[in-house]
């Protein structure tokens, strides 16, 4: 049965209809005062801005054909757009989805493409409450029978929840509630109490809705295609100021006194005023030749807002003047952007609006970036300097992820735990080494000897990420160490700096360093385990199946006690892969497969929203595109007798193809007589499977602990 909340999000997409004269503040007026995060989608603007964008219009054609009920044209669309390859759905499933779109739209008396306006989602992550507001025009006489019929068809029942016209969808812990607030506004909440508050705000019986500052930010960012407003940003800004001063300023070259001064002064200002910033907003619109960025903050005092407004304007002027006289083409283009930037102040809110041409983005991404290193690092054998020079962007990105946005929850007092010793930035490769990527962190149980050791390898599609990831990976290391297991978390070089097999070689080096040195820190090198997530799952599985990597680092496969592969890739396919963003089929990539990062995940309603086709040759740049190259990089190719025990973890709502790939890998191992266990974790996605493993009662954490301790 599909998740109620995701079903309602999908239905809301159909229900949303535009109304001429809808006030920009309407959705905000229905949101409770304790709202912490607001996400808004201006669907009317998205469609208007992309009326001439070919791939968007091709995607929307199936909606138009569905609304017409044109069966021959739908079949032709299915064939021409190759939906069987893109989404993995049959023609029959595609036609059934089109029929559902038409049936639901007719029942409600709406045309979703012609009438879509705003959808606003608000929540308080601390209390778990949420509100979804859809602004539109609804026929009250059709709404009631339509919601009853849809509820009956897909949830068995739907009941009226008096007082008022509030409908409750069953089969959820707290119930999910739907109400047509008026002819232009639909509200969906996760609790009756929240719905009562929304209705009280709508009827004027309750006045204390969103604070004025957050309301002003919402009014501003929702003019863009998409926007987000976040409350209580003072702590985050304090961390940002500290990061700028302690990390970014240190990364600026010694002869760049101006750059260091600007960063330091900015950090000082942020740290000084962080406590006075109440909320922040971000708006973004992608257009034909540029994207429009809107940044907004709400100060707690009007005087601070005026001060911030003046400082931004001054900074724009002097910054643009300094960049204009530079010889750098990038600097001159940035000067033009700063000159055109608009800054406005309204009571306590300060809003900046910037238009960035795509040509500038291309210019920046091609370089030249300043090189921060005194000498180059290289692969084995040494590669050309230009291909391997570490850039400022890579150094700064790695340091950004040191900010612990995700932290370890309070310890479970009923379970015995160990204090944790953290050791960071330890070099594991001598000689010509990458000063960032050839380093590792260790999380060790204090006052414990001869503990088992786990080398945990991060993911990131072989192209991004690191061993901290803003606290996501590092908190897993901290948790496991608190349970008496030493955790070593290496970084490794990424594409495009290096290609396969250099990532695997780096991980092998880190494993060899751990084997040789962990005894000095109390660990038992005879109880050495490997674990990896996503791309890291591929790398540890490759080390376990292809003995050449560990052998080149001076080790044997027998030195590894066991391997835990988590949501890994075990077969590298040659050529282009096809999938769909959203949609119904097995190749559909849904939001719930990546988010939330922690906690339960539920599937989206897989029979309503068509997917946006994506064709991507993501493996070829890293591994090569010939069948032989891909086979050599695939753990599945190298499965043999006598391998270490393997625990394979995969999420119920993992990325497309990964569950089937895990099953095939497990079968190949079992066929060779290897000790292997495949465990599918319910209510988890590709990320939450790994990052929720921070409590003793988490199923993934429990499986990992049992595997290591047995």
N, C-alpha and C positions, 0 to 999 in steps of 0.2 A: 504493500500500500504506500503511495507517495506521501512525503512529508506534508503536513497541513500547511505549515508556514510557507514552504517553497511553492506549494500549489497556489496559495493565495497571492503570493508575489506574481506568479505567472498570470493568474486570472486578473490581477490588478492591471497588468500590462494591457490586457484586452479591454478592461473597463474604463481606463483613463481616457477622457475625452475633453477637448478644449472648449473653453467658453469665452467668447469675446467679452472683454471687460472684467475678466477675473483679476482680482487685485493680487499684487505680488506678495502681499503679507498673509494671504488667506490660510495657507498650510501652516505657517508659523503660529497663527492665532490658536490653533488646536493642540499645540504641543505643550506637555506639562513643564512646570518650572524646573524640575530636576533632570531634564534632558541633558545628556552629556555629549552625545555625538549625533549629528544630523547629516544625512547624505541625500542630495537632491539631484534628480535627473530631469533635464529640460528636453523632453522628447520632441516637442514642437520645434525647438531650435535645431536639434540634431538633424531632423528631417529637412528643415529649410536650408541649412548650411550644406547639406549633401544631396541636394536635388539633382545635381549634375555629376555626382560621383558614381562611376559605372558599377563598381562592385557592390555598393550599397543598394543601388537600384535593382541590380540583378537579384540580390537577396530579397528585396521587398516584392519582387514580382510574384513570388509564390503566395504572399499574403493577398495580393490583388486577385490572383487566379482563384485562390480559395474562396474569397468573398463572392466571386462570380459563380463559383461552382462549375467552372469550365473543365470537365473531366479530360477531354483530349489534350488541351493545352497543359494541364497539370502533368499528364503522363509525358508529354514532350519535354516539359521543364525538368522532370525527374531524370530523363535520359540525358539531356544536353548538359545539365549541371553535375552529372555523374554522382548523384547523391548516395548511391550504393557504396562507392569508394570513399566519399567524403565523410558521411555519417554512419555508414554501415547499416542503413535501414532498407527494407524491401519496398518495392513500389506499393504494395498493399498497405504497409504501415504509413507511408508517405500520404497516400490518399485518405487514410483514416484520420490522420492529423489534420489535413486540409478540411475534411468534413466537420471535425470538431470545432475548428476556428469559425467556420461559417455558421454552424448550429448555435454556438455560444453567442456570437455577434448578433445573429438574428433574434435570439431569445431576449437579448438585452436592448435591442434596437439601436445598436451603435455601429460605426465603421471605424475600427481602431486606427487605420492609417490616416484618415482624414481628420480625426478628432483628438488625437493624442496631445496632451499638454505636459503637466508636471506630475512626477511621482516623488514623494518625499518620505524617507525612512528615518525615524528618530529612535534612539534607545538610550537606556542607562545601563551600562555594562555591569555596574555594581549590583543593581537590583534585578537585572534580567528583564526588565520591562521594555516593551517596544510599541511603537505606533507607526502604521503605514497610512499615509494620506494620499488619496488619488483625487485630483481635481478634474471635474468634468461635468457633463450634463447627462443625467440618468432619468429614465422614465420610471417613475415610482410604481406605476401599475404593472410594469414588466419585471422590475427588479425582484420582487418577492417570489413570484412563481419560478423565476430563473434560478435564484439562489437555492430554492428548495429542490429543484430538479437536479442541479449540479451536485448539491450535497448528497442527494439520494444516489445518484449514479456513481459517485467516486468515493463517498465516505459512509455509505449505508444509511445516513440520516443527517438531518440538520434541524435544529429546534429553535423556536422563538424563546428568547431569554428576557422575560419581562422584569421590570417595567421598561417601556419604550420598544421601538422596533430594532432590537438587537438580536442577531442570529448567532447561535453558538455552533461551531463545528466541533464534533466530538473527537475522541481518540488522541487527545493530547493531554499532558499532565495537568495543565491548568485550564485547558479549554482555549480555543481561539475564537474571537468575537468579531463580528462584521456588522456594520451599521451604515445605512445611507443617511448621513447627517442631514443633508438637504439635497435638493435636486442637482447640485453641482459638486458635492463632496462625498466621497466614500472613505470610511475609516476602518482599519483593521488593527486589532490590538491582541496582545498575548494574555490579557487578564481582564475580567469584568470590571475590576476596580479602575484600571487604566481607561477603559472605555467610558465609564461613568465620568471620569475627569475630563475626557475629550468632549463629551456631550455637554458637560457643564460649561466648559469654555466656549463651545459653539453657541450655546443659548444665552450667554452673558451672565449666568449664575455664578460663575467663578472668574475672577479677574487676573489672578496671579499666574499667568502663563509664562512663556519664555521671558527672560530678562531683556530689557530694551537693547542692550549691546548685542546679544546673540541674535535677536530679531533683526537688527540692522545688518549684521554680517550675512544672515540667511537671505535677506532681501537682495543683497548685492551679489552673492555668488550664484544664486539661482538664475541670474540672467545669462550665465554661461551654460554650455552644454551639460556640464556636470560640476558639482560642488560639494564641499564638505565643510562643516563647522564643528569645532571641538571646544568644549569648555575645560576649565581648570588646566590651562597650559603652563602655569607658572613653573612647575617642577621640570617640565620638559625644556623650557627655555633656560632654566638654570643649568641643566645638563649641557645644553647647546653652547652656552657661554663658556662653560668650563672646557668643553671639547675644542672650541675655537682657540682658546688661549693656550691650552696644554698640548694640543695635538697639531692643529692646522698651522699655528704660528711657528711651531718648531720645524714644520715641513718646508717652510719658505726659505729659499736660498739666502745665505748670509749677506750677499750683495744687494738683495732686494729690500732695502730699508723701508721704502714707501709701502710695499705690500705688507710687510710685517707690522708697520704702524697702523695701517687701515684695519687689519684683522684684529689686532690687539685692542684698538679703540672700540671696534664694534663689539668685541667680547665683553669689554668692561661695561659698555652701555647696557648690553643684554643682562649681565649679571646684576647690575645696579637696579634695573627696572623690572626684572622678571616677575617679582612679587606683585607688581601693579598691573600685569596683563591678565585680563579675565578670560578671554577667548580668542581663538584664531580661526580664520577661514581661508579656503583655497577654492578657486574656480578655474575651470579649464575648458577651452573650446578649440577643436581642431578644424581648421578651415582649408581652403584650397591651396594657399601658398604660405600660410603662417599659422602659428597657434597663439591663442590669446590666454595670458596667464593673469589671474587676479589673486593677490595676496592681501589679506585684511586682518587687522587685530583690533580688539576692543580693550581699551584701557579702563582702569577703575576710576580714573579721574580725568576730567576734561583738560586740565593743564598738561598732563602727560601726553595726551593725544596731540595737542598743539605742538608740544616740544618734539614729539616723534615726527610729525608732519614737516616741521621746519628742518630737522636733521636729515630726513630722506631727501628733501628738495635740495638742500645744500650739498649732500653727498652726490646726488645725481649731477649737479652742475660741475663740481670740482672733479668728480670722476670722469665725466665725459670730456672735460677740458684736457685732463692728463692723458686720456686714451687717444684723443684726437691727434695729438702731436707724436704719437708712437709710430714706429716704422712697421708695426705688426698689422697685417690685414684684419686679423681677428679683433684686435683692440679697437681699430677704427670702426668696425661694424658694431661692436659693443657700445661704442660711444654714441652711435646713431640711435640704438635701442634705448639707452639711458635718456637721451635728449627727448625722445618721444614718449617716455614713460609718464603717465598721469598719476598724480597723488592727490587724493581728496580727504577731507576730514569732516565728519558729521558727529557732533557732540563728542562722544568718547571713542568713536570708531575712526580708524585710519585705513584707507583702501588704496592700494596701488594697482594699476592696470598696465600691462606690458604686452606688446605684440612682438613675437619673435619669428622672423622669417625662417623657413626650413633651410634656405641656403646658408644661414648662419650656423644652424645645427650641423649641417654637412661639413662646413668649414672647420668647426671646432672638433668634430669627431675624427677628422683626417689629420689634425695636428697643424703645426708642430706644438707638442706639449713640452713644457720644461722637464728635463731629466734631472732627478734629484740625487742620483747616485754618483759617487766619485769614480766607480768602475762598473763595467757591465757584468751581468751574470749570464750563464749560458747553459745550454743543454749539453749532453754528452753525445757526440763530440761538440766542441764550441761552434756556435752558430753566428751568423752575421750580427754585427752590433745593432743595426737598424731594426732588426726583427725582434730583439730581445731586451731592448732598453726599457727599464721600468719607468712608468710615467707617473706624473703627479696624481692623475686621476686614480690610478690603482692604489697608490699609497694612501691617499685620503679616503677612498672607499673602504679600505680595510680598517682604517682607524674609526670611521663613522660607526662601524658595526661593533665597536667596543662599548658604545653607549648601551647600557642594559635596559632596553625598552620592555623586554620580557624578563621577569625575575622569578626566582624559585619561591614557591609559596611557603607559608609557615610550616615548620616541621610537624609531622604527626607525632604528638606527644606519647601515643601509646606504643610506638615502635622504637626500639633501640637504634640510635644513630651515632655517627662519629662526627667530630669536628673535622672540617675540611681545610687542607693546606693547598693553596693555589700557587702555582709557579708558572709564570708566563714568559713568552718570547724566548724560548730555549732553542738555540741553533742545533739542528740535527744533521747538517751537512757541512763539512769543512771545505776549505779551499774556495773555488769559484762558486759562490752560492747566492741565491736570491735573498736579500736581507729581510724580506717580508714573508715570502712563501716557504722558504726552507726553515721554518721555525714551528714550534709546537708549544702548546700549553699542557700543564699537568694539574689534575685534581686528585689529591691523595688523602686517604683517611689518616688523620693524625693519631699518633700513639698506637699504631697497629703495624705489625711486622708480617712478612710473608703473605701479603694479601694478593689475590688474583688481579691481573692487569688487563684492561680492555683498551685497545687502540681504536678510537672512534673517528671515522673519516666522514667529513661533511659532504653534502650534496651541492647542487647548483648547476646542473647540466654541463659540467666540465668547463664552464665559461665564467662563472661568477661564484660569489659566496666565500665564506671562510669559516674557521672553527669557532667563531663566537656568534656571528649573525644576530647582533643586538640582543644577546642573552638567550636566544633559542637553543643553540647547541650547548653553550657554556653552562646553562642551568641543568641540562641533562647530565653533563659531566659532574657538576656539583652534587646532584642528587645521588648518582651512582657511587660517588666517593663517600657520601654520608652513609651509604649502606655497606661500606667496607670494601669497596672495589676501587682500585687505582685506575684512573682514566687518563689516557694520553691522547690529545687531540691535535693532530698535525694539520698544517696548511700544505698545499701543494700548488705548483704552477698551473696556470689556467690558459685555455685558448683565448686569444690568438698568440699569446706569448710563446706557447709551445703547443705541439700536437701530440696525439698518441704515438708512442707509448710513454712519453715523459711523465705524465701524471701517475701512471702505475709505478714507474721507477722511483718517483719521489715518495710515494706511500711505502714502497718496499724499503727505502732508506730509513724512513721514520720508524718502521717496524723493527729494522735491524738495530737502530739506535736504542729503541726501547728495550729490546732483548739484552743488549750489552750493558745498559746503564740503570735499568729500573731497580736492580738489586741494591744500588747505592742509596736508594730512597725508600727502601723497605719492601719493595714488591718482589714477587716470586716469578722469575723469568720462565720457570717451568710451567706456569699457569698463565700463559699468554693467549689472549683471545683477540679476534678482529671483529669489528662491526662497522657498517657503513650504511648511509642513507642516500637513496636516489642514485646520483652519479657515484657517491661513495659506496653504495651497495654494489654497483658494477665493479668498482676497483678492488674491493676486498674479495669479491667472488672470483675475479680474475686472478688475484694472487693465490687463492686457494686452489684453483683448477690448473693454472699454468705455472709450474714450478720454476720457470726460468727467471721470473722477477725476483723472488726471494733468493734464488741461487746466486744471482748477480750481486746481491747485497750481502752475501756470505751466510745465508741461512738455508734451512731445509723446511719443506712443508710440514714435516713432523714436529718442528718447533712450535707449531701453532696448535693450541689445545682445542679450539673451536672457532667457528665463523658465524656471525649473525648478519644476514643480508636483509635490509629493510627497504621495501619498495624500490628495488634495484632494476636495472636493465641488464638482462642476461643474454640477449641476442641482438646484435647490432644489425639492423636491416640496411642493405644497400639501396641507394636511390632515394627518391622523394617520398615523404610520408604525407598522408592526407588525414585530416581530422576536421572537426567542426567546433566552433566556439558556441556552446549551447546545442540544443537539438535533442533528438530522441534516441539515436542509435548508439551502438557500442563504441563508436569513434567520437562520440560527443564529449567535449571537455566542458564540464559545468563548473560554476562558481564554487559549488560545495566540494569539489575535488581538490581545491587549493585553500579554501577558507571555511571555517576558522583555523588558525594556526594551532590552537589547543582546544580540547573538549570534543563534544559530539558533533557529528556532521550528518546531515540528512540529504537524500537525493532530491534534486529538483523535479518538478512535474514533467515527466519525460514524454508527454503526448500532446504538447501544445505549442511551445515556442520553437520555430525552426532554427537550425544552426547556421552560423556564418562560416562558409567553407574556407579552410586554410591549407595551402600547399607549402611544405617546408622541407628543405633538404638539410636538416639540422645535424645529421651525423657525419656527412661527407667531409665538411671542413676539418673535423676533429680526427676522424678515423680513416678517411679515404673512402672512395666510392666503388671500389671493385669488390666482387664477392669474396675474393681471397683476403683482402685487407679487413673487411668486416668480420669474416669468420675468425681470423686471428685475434681480433679484439673482443670476441664474444666468449664469455665464460662457458656457455653451452657447448661450444666446440671442443673444449679441453676437459670435459668431465671424464674421470678415470677412477679405477679402484684405489682404495687406500687413502682417500682424502680425509681431512679433519671432519668431525661432525659439523653439520650445518643446521642452523635454525633460519628459516625463511619467513619473514613477516610481510604481509601485504594488507592493504586497507580495503574494507568493503566498498568504499567509494574512491578508490585509487584512480590514477590517471589512466586514460584509455590504453588498452593492450597490456598493461603491467600485470594485472591478476592472471591473465592467460599465460603470460610469459613466466610468471612464478610457478604456475602449475606445471608447465612443460619442463622447467629446470628441475623441479622436485622429482618428476617422473624419470628424467634422465639420470639423476643421482641414485634414485632407488634401484633403477635397472642395473647399475654398476655395483650394487651392494653397499653403497655408502650410507652412513647413518644420517638421516635427514628428517626434518619435521617442517611442514608447511602450516602456518597458522594465519587465518584470515581474521582480522580484527573488525568487529562490528562497529558501526557508527563512527568510523574514523576515515579520514581522507589522506591524501599523499603527505601532507605536512603534519596534521594533528597526530598521526600514528607515531611519528618520531618525537614531536615536541610536547606531547602529553605524558611522556614517560618520565615524569618527575615526582610521582607519588607511589608509595608501595601498593596501593590498590588499583593502579592503572594496569590494564591487562597486558600491554606491551612491556611495561616495566617489570611486571611480575614474570613474564615469560623470559625476559633477558636475565633477570636475577636467578631464576631457577636453572637456566641453561649454564650459567657461569658457575653456580655453586654446586651443581650435582657431582 
